[in-house]
Amino acid sequence: MLTSGDVVDLDLGAPEGREAGFRHPAVVVTAQRVLDANPSVVQVVPLTTAIRGFASEVEVEADPGNGLDDASAAQCQHIRAVASTRIESKRGNVGGTALTQIREVLGLILDIPG
């Protein structure tokens, strides 16, 4: 069962333009109450080790709890819905602080009042 903040490996497919694509780790950002219902589609934010310092990205340090090998950036500008069957494996979880930061940036990008 997935948990909000899980770092998962999945294949995002061939990218168009500047999209994130191919096999990437990503953070599951779907609300836990939705995940508890075992949905067929979940929302994810891809991670990249190419940290660019964009305001739309949240840096996530590598640690044993999240399963990342290198510091990465959560690319909030690339949020997407994916079939849960695309998820190949779970590495760990980014934790509450990083998940909150990611969701705050998503709120700014989507113009959701905080």
Beta strands, then each sheet from edge to edge (+ up, - down):
strand 1: 6-11
strand 2: 23-28
strand 3: 41-48
strand 4: 57-60
strand 5: 72-75
strand 6: 80-83
strand 7: 87-93
sheet 1: 4+ 5- 3+ 2- 1+ 7-
sheet 2: 4+ 5- 3+ 6-
end
